[in-house]
């Protein structure tokens, strides 16, 4: 059979700082139906996380940045309900034009693409002559600049563009077979179907393609499953295009790390490590100081201001935001926490879904459970735990205390060992946990308990060792303890027994 002189355009570009925007007419197909058997997990592969987000979300984030209005088809199969629910629950994707397409049985990437192109979504792209960018759902490290380069116009007679890269060890990847060493691409051969000579090729296909939609829809029906895996390979469209005398463009990507796929837990861990190092380096270049950058973990949605200092062993999860000049001490763990300017978090502090005001000091080993707020210039000391508690400004809770379901005013001093007793087994006004309110300028002595619901009025004093069962009026002194009795000589009598 005569093979046409397909045109190969090798660009060898690396990612740029500005990814740019995709053409408004471009459509995107994400293949997310695979089971991922090697993950050995009930969780669908695309929902496994790195950088604090599922693999699929990293792809959607890049699409949202470069083509927020593009029609996106996510092909789902194994665990489809879980995948769909995860995407729909993410508000960041609510404005995207996303359609889910079901692949009823997993018969290869070509079959998955055919399910999408045979759906109403695919018919709409063909009618509009929208080119289609095809991406796997398990390539979380690709930069936006790669996507914008992939969707450059194909030109007259173009059928597709494929992404390739050079690997020192190409084992497991489909090999790119050319006419000669640098000639046009003829086909892609999967590892299991490659002969000994083809396995020596180091240029591999990276599973990302850009198609003219009419060519894609028509060609998918001509695929065969006569191969080692009895599957329909999307890679076979390259040979089909070559035989049909369609131009096969190539984007050769220099950074193989950007194209790291995930097939098992080890590859997931390696990708996490690479993404984390890239994230830490990016923040360091923006003015964040790291005492030991290789020991910290920072999720991809975290935001840090310049002049922030981060010590060793710090873990920052979710949408944590840290403002200018804050100091985050060793082994601090934060999840979805806002940290104000010049705040200081000492060793071992843990906080989740909370707000820490400017110039506040926390720790060592303070614990903020969800829905807590610490005001500016306040101090939450060692082994203090807050839960659903709001603290005003310039308040001090120095050590060994628990405050749950409480509201504490400003300039309050709480001594060592204070506890809000917020649960007694009863339900009052529909609430199982009862509130404690401590108004401004209150002084609480050490080893006190407040039996909620209770209010301690402004400026009140509470004597050490008190167990409060009633509210305290403003400016009052509350003493709630048994009177001390000293019995002379009684100790000797006890010892005599």
C-alpha positions as CSV (number, residue, x, y, z in Angstrom):
1,X,0.0,0.0,0.0
2,X,1.3,3.4,-0.9
3,X,1.9,5.7,2.1
4,X,1.6,9.4,1.6
5,X,4.3,11.9,2.7
6,X,2.7,13.0,5.9
7,X,4.0,16.3,7.2
8,X,5.7,16.3,10.6
9,X,6.1,19.6,12.5
10,X,8.5,19.2,15.4
11,X,8.4,22.2,17.7
12,X,10.3,21.0,20.8
13,X,8.9,23.8,23.0
14,X,8.8,24.0,26.7
15,X,6.0,25.5,28.8
16,X,5.8,29.3,28.9
17,X,4.7,31.5,31.8
18,X,1.5,32.6,30.1
19,X,-0.7,29.7,28.8
20,X,-2.9,32.0,26.8
21,X,-6.5,31.1,25.7
22,X,-7.8,28.4,23.5
23,X,-9.8,29.4,20.4
24,X,-13.5,29.8,21.2
25,X,-14.4,27.1,18.7
26,X,-12.2,24.4,20.2
27,X,-13.9,21.4,22.0
28,X,-12.3,19.2,24.7
29,X,-12.7,15.5,25.3
30,X,-11.4,14.0,28.6
31,X,-11.1,10.2,28.8
32,X,-11.9,9.3,32.4
33,X,-13.7,5.9,32.1
34,X,-10.8,3.5,33.0
35,X,-10.9,1.3,36.1
36,X,-7.2,1.6,36.9
37,X,-6.8,-2.0,38.1
38,X,-3.2,-1.4,39.0
39,X,-4.2,1.2,41.6
40,X,-5.8,-1.7,43.6
41,X,-8.5,0.6,44.9
42,X,-12.2,0.9,44.9
43,X,-11.8,4.6,44.1
44,X,-11.8,5.4,40.3
45,X,-8.3,6.2,39.2
46,X,-9.1,9.8,38.1
47,X,-10.3,10.6,41.7
48,X,-7.0,9.7,43.4
49,X,-5.4,12.9,44.6
50,X,-2.1,14.7,44.2
51,X,-1.6,18.3,45.4
52,X,-4.8,18.0,47.3
53,X,-7.0,17.5,44.3
54,X,-8.2,14.5,42.2
55,X,-6.2,13.8,39.0
56,X,-9.1,14.8,36.9
57,X,-9.5,18.2,38.6
58,X,-5.9,19.1,37.5
59,X,-6.9,18.6,33.9
60,X,-10.2,20.6,34.4
61,X,-8.3,23.4,36.0
62,X,-6.0,23.7,33.0
63,X,-9.1,23.7,30.7
64,X,-10.8,26.3,32.9
65,X,-7.7,28.6,32.7
66,X,-7.2,28.3,28.9
67,X,-10.7,27.6,27.6
68,X,-13.4,28.4,30.2
69,X,-16.2,28.4,27.6
70,X,-15.2,25.3,25.6
71,X,-17.6,22.4,25.3
72,X,-16.1,19.7,27.4
73,X,-17.1,16.0,27.3
74,X,-15.9,13.8,30.1
75,X,-16.1,10.1,29.1
76,X,-17.0,8.1,32.3
77,X,-17.4,4.4,32.9
78,X,-16.0,2.7,35.9
79,X,-17.3,4.5,39.0
80,X,-19.2,6.9,36.8
81,X,-21.5,8.0,39.6
82,X,-18.6,8.9,41.9
83,X,-16.8,10.8,39.1
84,X,-19.8,12.8,38.1
85,X,-20.7,13.6,41.7
86,X,-17.2,14.8,42.4
87,X,-17.1,17.1,39.4
88,X,-20.6,18.5,40.0
89,X,-19.8,19.2,43.7
90,X,-16.8,21.4,42.8
91,X,-18.0,25.0,42.5
92,X,-14.9,25.9,40.6
93,X,-16.2,24.0,37.6
94,X,-19.9,25.2,37.8
95,X,-19.4,27.7,35.0
96,X,-17.8,25.3,32.6
97,X,-19.7,23.7,29.8
98,X,-19.3,20.1,30.8
99,X,-21.2,17.1,29.4
100,X,-20.8,13.5,30.7
101,X,-20.7,10.7,28.2
102,X,-21.0,7.1,29.4
103,X,-18.8,4.3,28.1
104,X,-20.8,1.2,29.1
105,X,-17.9,-1.2,28.8
106,X,-14.2,-0.3,28.7
107,X,-12.9,-1.5,25.3
108,X,-10.0,0.9,24.9
109,X,-9.3,4.6,24.3
110,X,-10.6,4.4,20.7
111,X,-13.9,3.0,21.9
112,X,-14.2,5.7,24.6
113,X,-13.6,8.5,22.0
114,X,-16.2,6.9,19.7
115,X,-18.8,6.9,22.6
116,X,-18.2,10.7,22.8
117,X,-18.2,11.4,19.1
118,X,-21.4,9.3,18.5
119,X,-23.2,11.2,21.3
120,X,-25.2,14.4,20.8
121,X,-22.1,16.3,22.1
122,X,-20.0,14.8,19.3
123,X,-22.6,15.5,16.6
124,X,-22.7,19.1,17.7
125,X,-18.9,19.4,17.3
126,X,-19.0,17.9,13.9
127,X,-21.8,20.2,12.8
128,X,-19.9,23.2,14.1
129,X,-16.6,21.9,12.7
130,X,-15.0,22.4,16.0
131,X,-11.6,20.8,16.4
132,X,-11.4,18.4,19.3
133,X,-8.6,18.2,21.9
134,X,-8.4,14.7,23.4
135,X,-6.8,14.4,26.9
136,X,-6.5,11.5,29.3
137,X,-7.9,12.1,32.8
138,X,-4.7,10.9,34.5
139,X,-2.1,13.5,33.3
140,X,-2.2,16.0,36.2
141,X,1.1,17.8,35.5
142,X,0.5,19.2,32.1
143,X,0.9,23.0,31.9
144,X,-1.6,25.3,30.2
145,X,1.0,26.3,27.7
146,X,1.1,22.8,26.4
147,X,-2.6,22.9,25.7
148,X,-2.5,26.2,23.9
149,X,0.3,24.9,21.6
150,X,-1.6,21.7,20.9
151,X,-4.6,23.6,19.6
152,X,-2.8,25.8,17.1
153,X,-4.7,25.6,13.8
154,X,-4.0,22.4,11.9
155,X,-4.1,24.0,8.5
156,X,-5.4,22.8,5.2
157,X,-5.4,19.0,4.8
158,X,-4.5,18.4,8.4
159,X,-6.1,15.5,10.2
160,X,-4.6,15.6,13.6
161,X,-1.7,16.6,15.8
162,X,-0.2,14.3,18.4
163,X,2.0,15.0,21.4
164,X,5.3,13.1,21.7
165,X,8.3,13.2,24.0
166,X,11.7,11.4,24.3
167,X,12.2,9.0,27.1
168,X,15.4,7.3,28.2
169,X,13.3,4.3,29.3
170,X,10.2,4.1,27.1
171,X,9.0,0.8,28.5
172,X,5.2,0.7,28.7
173,X,4.6,3.6,26.2
174,X,3.4,3.5,22.6
175,X,6.3,4.1,20.2
176,X,6.2,6.7,17.5
177,X,7.2,5.0,14.2
178,X,8.6,7.4,11.5
179,X,9.8,7.1,8.0
180,X,13.5,7.3,8.9
181,X,14.8,8.8,12.1
182,X,13.3,12.3,11.5
183,X,10.8,11.7,8.8
184,X,7.0,11.9,9.0
185,X,5.1,9.8,11.5
186,X,3.6,6.6,10.0
187,X,2.0,5.0,13.1
188,X,2.1,4.5,16.8
189,X,2.7,1.0,18.1
190,X,1.7,0.0,21.6
191,X,4.2,-1.7,23.8
192,X,2.5,-5.1,23.7
193,X,2.2,-5.0,19.9
194,X,5.8,-3.7,19.2
195,X,8.5,-5.9,17.8
196,X,12.1,-5.8,19.1
197,X,13.2,-3.0,16.7
198,X,10.2,-0.9,17.5
199,X,10.8,-1.3,21.2
200,X,14.2,0.4,20.8
201,X,12.5,3.7,19.8
202,X,12.7,6.3,22.5
203,X,10.1,8.8,21.0
204,X,6.7,7.9,22.6
205,X,3.1,9.1,22.2
206,X,1.9,11.1,25.2
207,X,-1.8,10.3,24.8
208,X,-2.8,13.9,23.9
209,X,-4.3,14.6,20.4
210,X,-5.9,17.4,18.5
211,X,-8.3,16.3,15.7
212,X,-10.5,17.8,13.0
213,X,-13.9,16.6,14.3
214,X,-15.3,15.2,11.0
215,X,-12.1,13.2,10.5
216,X,-12.2,12.0,14.1
217,X,-15.8,10.9,14.0
218,X,-15.5,9.1,10.7
219,X,-12.2,7.4,11.5
220,X,-13.2,6.0,14.9
221,X,-15.6,3.6,13.1
222,X,-12.8,2.2,11.1
223,X,-10.7,1.1,14.1
224,X,-10.1,-2.6,14.7
225,X,-9.5,-4.5,17.9
226,X,-7.2,-7.0,16.3
227,X,-4.3,-6.5,18.7
228,X,-2.7,-8.0,21.8
229,X,-5.2,-6.4,24.2
230,X,-8.3,-6.8,22.0
231,X,-9.1,-3.1,22.4
232,X,-9.8,-0.2,20.1
233,X,-6.7,2.0,20.2
234,X,-7.0,5.7,19.7
235,X,-3.4,5.6,18.6
236,X,-4.4,3.7,15.5
237,X,-5.9,6.9,14.1
238,X,-2.4,8.1,13.4
239,X,-1.8,5.3,10.9
240,X,-5.3,5.9,9.5
241,X,-4.5,9.5,8.9
242,X,-1.3,8.7,7.2
243,X,-3.0,6.2,4.9
244,X,-5.7,8.8,4.1
245,X,-2.9,11.3,3.1
246,X,-3.9,13.6,6.0
247,X,-1.2,15.7,7.6
248,X,0.0,14.4,10.9
249,X,1.5,17.2,12.9
250,X,3.7,16.6,15.9
251,X,4.3,18.6,19.0
252,X,7.4,17.2,20.7
253,X,7.5,18.2,24.3
254,X,10.9,18.6,26.0
255,X,9.8,18.2,29.6
256,X,8.8,14.5,30.1
257,X,7.9,15.2,33.7
258,X,5.0,17.3,32.5
259,X,3.6,14.2,30.8
260,X,3.9,11.8,33.8
261,X,0.9,9.4,33.8
262,X,-0.5,7.6,36.8
263,X,-1.1,3.8,36.7
264,X,-0.3,2.6,40.2
265,X,0.2,4.0,43.7
266,X,4.0,4.3,43.3
267,X,3.5,6.5,40.2
268,X,0.9,8.5,42.1
269,X,3.5,9.1,44.9
270,X,6.2,10.1,42.4
271,X,3.9,12.5,40.6
272,X,2.9,14.0,44.0
273,X,6.6,14.5,44.8
274,X,7.3,16.2,41.5
275,X,4.2,18.5,41.7
276,X,5.1,19.5,45.3
277,X,8.7,20.4,44.4
278,X,7.4,22.4,41.5
279,X,4.8,24.2,43.7
280,X,7.4,25.0,46.4
281,X,9.9,26.3,43.9
282,X,7.3,28.6,42.4
283,X,6.4,30.1,45.7
284,X,10.1,30.5,46.7
285,X,10.6,32.5,43.4
286,X,7.7,34.8,44.5
287,X,9.3,35.7,47.9
288,X,8.3,32.9,50.2
289,X,11.2,31.7,52.5
290,X,11.6,28.0,53.2
291,X,13.9,26.7,55.9
292,X,13.8,23.2,54.4
293,X,11.9,23.2,51.1
294,X,12.2,19.4,50.6
295,X,10.3,18.6,53.8
296,X,7.2,20.7,53.3
297,X,4.0,19.8,51.5
298,X,1.9,22.5,49.8
299,X,-1.3,21.7,47.9
300,X,-1.9,23.3,44.5
301,X,-4.7,25.6,45.6
302,X,-2.8,27.2,48.5
303,X,-1.9,30.9,48.2
304,X,1.1,32.5,49.9
305,X,2.1,36.1,50.1
306,X,5.6,37.4,49.8
307,X,7.8,37.6,52.9
308,X,6.1,34.5,54.4
309,X,8.4,32.2,56.3
310,X,7.8,28.5,56.4
311,X,9.8,26.1,58.6
312,X,10.5,22.4,58.2
313,X,7.8,19.8,58.1
314,X,4.9,22.2,57.4
315,X,1.8,20.8,55.5
316,X,-0.6,23.2,53.9
317,X,-3.8,21.7,52.5
318,X,-6.8,22.9,50.5
319,X,-7.4,26.6,50.0
320,X,-5.2,27.8,52.8
321,X,-4.3,31.5,52.4
322,X,-1.3,33.0,54.3
323,X,-0.8,36.8,54.3
324,X,2.4,38.8,54.2
325,X,5.0,38.4,56.9
326,X,3.4,35.4,58.6
327,X,5.7,32.9,60.3
328,X,4.7,29.2,60.0
329,X,6.7,27.1,62.5
330,X,7.9,23.5,62.3
331,X,5.4,20.7,61.7
332,X,2.4,23.0,61.5
333,X,-0.6,21.5,59.6
334,X,-3.2,23.8,58.1
335,X,-6.3,23.0,55.9
336,X,-8.5,25.7,54.5
337,X,-7.2,28.3,56.9
338,X,-6.8,32.1,56.4
339,X,-3.7,33.4,58.3
340,X,-3.4,37.1,58.7
341,X,-0.4,39.3,58.2
342,X,2.5,38.9,60.7
343,X,0.8,36.1,62.5
344,X,3.0,33.5,64.1
345,X,2.1,29.8,64.3
346,X,4.6,27.9,66.5
347,X,5.6,24.3,66.4
348,X,2.9,21.6,66.1
349,X,-0.1,23.9,65.6
350,X,-3.0,22.3,63.7
351,X,-5.9,24.2,62.3
352,X,-8.8,23.4,59.9
353,X,-11.4,25.6,58.3
354,X,-10.5,28.5,60.5
355,X,-9.4,32.2,60.5
356,X,-6.3,33.5,62.3
357,X,-6.1,37.2,62.5
358,X,-3.1,39.5,61.9
359,X,-0.4,39.5,64.5
360,X,-2.0,36.6,66.4
361,X,0.2,34.0,68.1
362,X,-0.7,30.3,68.2
363,X,1.1,27.3,69.8
364,X,3.1,25.5,70.5
365,X,0.7,22.6,69.8
366,X,-2.5,24.6,69.6
367,X,-5.5,23.0,67.8
368,X,-8.2,24.9,65.9
369,X,-11.0,22.7,64.9
370,X,-13.4,23.8,62.1
371,X,-15.3,27.1,62.3
372,X,-12.9,28.8,64.7
373,X,-11.7,32.3,64.5
374,X,-8.8,34.0,66.4
375,X,-8.8,37.8,66.4
376,X,-5.9,40.2,65.8
377,X,-3.1,40.2,68.4
378,X,-4.6,37.4,70.4
379,X,-2.6,34.5,71.8
380,X,-3.7,30.9,71.8
381,X,-1.0,29.0,73.7
382,X,0.3,25.5,74.1
383,X,-2.3,22.7,74.2
384,X,-5.2,25.0,73.7
385,X,-8.1,23.6,71.6
386,X,-10.8,25.6,70.0
387,X,-14.0,24.2,68.3
388,X,-16.6,26.5,66.7
389,X,-15.2,29.3,68.8
390,X,-14.7,33.0,67.9
391,X,-12.0,34.9,69.8
392,X,-11.8,38.7,69.8
393,X,-8.7,40.9,69.6
394,X,-5.9,41.0,72.2
395,X,-7.3,38.0,74.1
396,X,-4.9,35.6,75.8
397,X,-5.6,31.8,76.3
398,X,-2.1,30.8,77.2
399,X,-2.2,27.1,78.0
400,X,-4.1,23.9,78.6
401,X,-7.7,24.9,77.8
402,X,-10.6,23.8,75.7
403,X,-13.3,26.1,74.3
404,X,-16.1,24.7,72.3
405,X,-19.1,26.5,70.8
406,X,-18.0,29.7,72.4
407,X,-17.7,33.4,71.7
408,X,-15.0,35.3,73.5
409,X,-14.6,39.0,73.4
410,X,-11.6,41.3,73.3
411,X,-8.9,41.8,76.0
412,X,-10.0,38.7,77.8
413,X,-7.5,36.7,80.0
414,X,-8.2,33.0,80.4
415,X,-6.0,31.2,82.9
416,X,-4.6,27.7,82.6
417,X,-7.0,24.8,82.6
418,X,-10.2,26.5,81.5
419,X,-12.9,24.3,80.0
420,X,-16.3,25.1,78.4
421,X,-18.6,22.2,79.2
422,X,-20.7,22.4,76.1
423,X,-22.4,19.0,76.1
424,X,-24.6,17.4,78.8
425,X,-26.6,15.0,76.7
426,X,-29.6,17.3,76.4
427,X,-31.0,19.0,73.3
428,X,-32.0,22.7,73.9
429,X,-33.7,24.6,71.1
430,X,-32.6,21.9,68.7
431,X,-29.0,22.2,69.6
432,X,-27.0,19.3,71.2
433,X,-24.0,21.6,72.0
434,X,-24.6,24.6,74.2
435,X,-22.9,28.0,73.8
436,X,-20.7,29.9,76.2
437,X,-20.4,33.7,75.8
438,X,-17.5,35.6,77.5
439,X,-17.8,39.3,77.0
440,X,-14.9,41.9,76.7
441,X,-12.4,42.5,79.5
442,X,-13.2,39.4,81.5
443,X,-10.6,37.8,83.7
444,X,-10.9,34.0,84.3
445,X,-8.6,32.4,86.9
446,X,-7.0,29.0,86.4
447,X,-8.8,25.7,86.6
448,X,-12.3,27.0,85.9
449,X,-15.2,25.4,84.1
450,X,-18.2,27.0,82.5
451,X,-21.3,24.8,82.3
452,X,-23.1,25.9,79.1
453,X,-25.3,27.6,78.2
454,X,-23.9,30.5,80.1
455,X,-22.8,34.1,79.7
456,X,-20.0,35.9,81.6
457,X,-20.6,39.6,81.5
458,X,-18.2,42.4,80.5
459,X,-15.4,43.1,83.0
460,X,-16.3,40.2,85.3
461,X,-13.8,38.4,87.4
462,X,-14.0,34.6,88.0
463,X,-12.0,33.2,90.9
464,X,-9.6,30.3,90.3
465,X,-11.1,26.8,90.7
466,X,-14.6,27.9,90.0
467,X,-17.2,25.7,88.3
468,X,-19.8,28.1,86.9
469,X,-23.4,26.9,86.5
470,X,-25.0,30.3,86.3
471,X,-24.3,33.4,84.2
472,X,-22.2,36.1,85.7
473,X,-23.2,39.8,85.7
474,X,-20.9,42.5,84.2
475,X,-18.2,43.7,86.7
476,X,-19.1,41.0,89.2
477,X,-16.7,38.6,91.0
478,X,-17.8,35.0,90.7
479,X,-16.6,32.4,93.2
480,X,-18.0,28.9,92.7
481,X,-16.0,26.5,94.9
482,X,-16.3,24.9,98.3
483,X,-14.8,26.8,101.2
484,X,-11.5,25.4,102.4
485,X,-11.5,23.8,105.8
486,X,-8.2,23.1,107.7
487,X,-8.4,20.5,110.5
488,X,-5.4,20.8,112.8
489,X,-3.5,17.6,113.5
490,X,-5.9,15.5,111.4
491,X,-3.1,14.2,109.1
492,X,-1.3,12.6,112.0
493,X,-4.5,10.7,112.9
494,X,-4.8,9.5,109.3
495,X,-1.2,8.2,109.3
496,X,-1.9,6.5,112.6
497,X,-4.5,4.3,111.0
